[in-house]
């Protein structure tokens, strides 16, 4: 039983090392390192449509709320 636990620990350690190496290899520099350097200047409400993982009815509700909030703030 102990040998099995040691193997699991070694396997997890190797997997963690691979994951760490892969994450640093794919992102040489994070855009969050310099906040404000490249700000989004587009239409924030329209940008919600880029998030295709959010169902269309939910996006529509969110955009309506954002639109109401932006018109309330601009008064």
C-alpha positions as CSV (number, residue, x, y, z in Angstrom):
1,X,0.0,0.0,0.0
2,X,2.8,2.4,0.8
3,X,4.5,1.9,-2.6
4,X,1.2,2.8,-4.2
5,X,1.1,6.1,-2.3
6,X,4.7,6.9,-3.1
7,X,4.0,6.3,-6.8
8,X,0.9,8.6,-6.6
9,X,2.9,11.3,-5.0
10,X,5.7,11.1,-7.6
11,X,3.1,11.1,-10.4
12,X,1.4,14.1,-9.0
13,X,4.7,15.9,-8.6
14,X,5.7,15.2,-12.2
15,X,2.3,16.3,-13.4
16,X,2.5,19.5,-11.4
17,X,6.0,20.2,-12.9
18,X,4.7,19.6,-16.4
19,X,1.7,21.9,-15.9
20,X,3.9,24.6,-14.5
21,X,6.4,24.4,-17.4
22,X,3.6,24.4,-19.9
23,X,1.9,27.5,-18.4
24,X,5.1,29.5,-18.4
25,X,6.0,28.4,-21.9
26,X,2.7,29.5,-23.4
27,X,2.5,32.9,-21.7
28,X,5.9,34.6,-21.9
29,X,4.4,37.9,-20.6
30,X,1.0,38.4,-19.0
31,X,-1.0,41.4,-20.1
32,X,-1.9,41.9,-16.4
33,X,1.8,42.7,-15.7
34,X,1.2,46.3,-16.9
35,X,-2.4,47.3,-16.1
36,X,-3.7,50.3,-18.1
37,X,-1.1,50.1,-20.9
38,X,-3.6,48.7,-23.5
39,X,-7.0,49.7,-22.2
40,X,-10.2,48.5,-24.0
41,X,-11.6,51.4,-25.8
42,X,-14.6,49.8,-27.6
43,X,-18.2,49.5,-26.8
44,X,-18.4,47.5,-23.5
45,X,-22.0,46.5,-24.0
46,X,-21.4,45.1,-27.5
47,X,-18.3,43.3,-26.2
48,X,-20.5,41.0,-24.2
49,X,-21.4,39.2,-27.5
50,X,-17.8,37.9,-27.7
51,X,-18.5,35.6,-24.7
52,X,-20.2,32.8,-26.6
53,X,-20.0,30.6,-23.6
54,X,-22.7,32.8,-22.0
55,X,-26.1,31.8,-23.3
56,X,-27.7,34.3,-25.7
57,X,-30.7,35.1,-23.4
58,X,-28.3,35.8,-20.5
59,X,-26.1,38.0,-22.6
60,X,-29.2,40.0,-23.7
61,X,-30.2,40.5,-20.1
62,X,-26.7,41.5,-19.1
63,X,-26.4,44.0,-22.0
64,X,-29.7,45.5,-21.0
65,X,-28.6,46.0,-17.4
66,X,-25.3,47.4,-18.5
67,X,-27.0,49.8,-20.9
68,X,-29.4,51.0,-18.1
69,X,-26.4,51.5,-15.7
70,X,-24.4,53.5,-18.2
71,X,-27.3,55.8,-19.0
72,X,-28.0,56.3,-15.3
73,X,-24.4,57.2,-14.7
74,X,-24.1,59.7,-17.6
75,X,-27.0,61.8,-16.3
